[in-house]
């Protein structure tokens, strides 16, 4: 797992997982967190329990989504027992409630306004990003008290523009809806860099701080990639806030 801490009025924590450290058998080896990819349910449950334990909130306070490549945003005010149906973004103001995005090439987007105490997790694949899931979640965060110029964004591991090859007509269509996403692959073919398009979209919306994990899921074999080899598992990108406000003392 890779952890990034952001300290302000509330302590916001972010984690991304890798393939290693779990109990799933090939081709899901080993830290698969997706329960919809054909893996042994008992192995997935064990992996999820480990995730909850390692980040310190417990498995019952992990919030999962039934990701469908749409633009529905759900606001939650407490733990949920099942994945939130037909949702690709979730927002909360609740401390010690960990919002989880599953991915294996799509872009996981983690957002926070630590002064207002508002966080969000977003599943932004090609389709969802194209139809505007990110602006929808920004609107939902503002409705919960966030301020755009205080929001920090983290774009997790995803398919890179140098590897994500698509037909030319698809590239043109996505670029029209998500400017900045068109790329040329290492094979000199049309490609898409969805993270680049989302980054531009966030900056244009007034989000000043956008950090990007540079890892490409297709290239990096420590990560799951659906395009590199399906069936496969899913990574988790997680965001949560500590119960106690972070100290402002040095």
Secondary structure, 3 states (H helix, E strand, C coil): CEEEEEECCEEEEEEECCCCCCCCCCCCCCCCCCCCCCCCHHHHHHHHHHHHHHHCCCHHHEECECCCCCCCEEEECCCCCCCECCCCEEEECCCCCEEEEEECCCEEEEEEECCCCEEEEEEECHHHHHHCHHHHHHHHHHHCCCCHHHCEEEECCECCCCCCECCHHHHHHHHHHCCCCEEECCCCCEEECHHHHHHHHHHHHCCCEEEECCCECCCCCCCCCCCCCCCCCCEEEEEEEEEEECCCCC
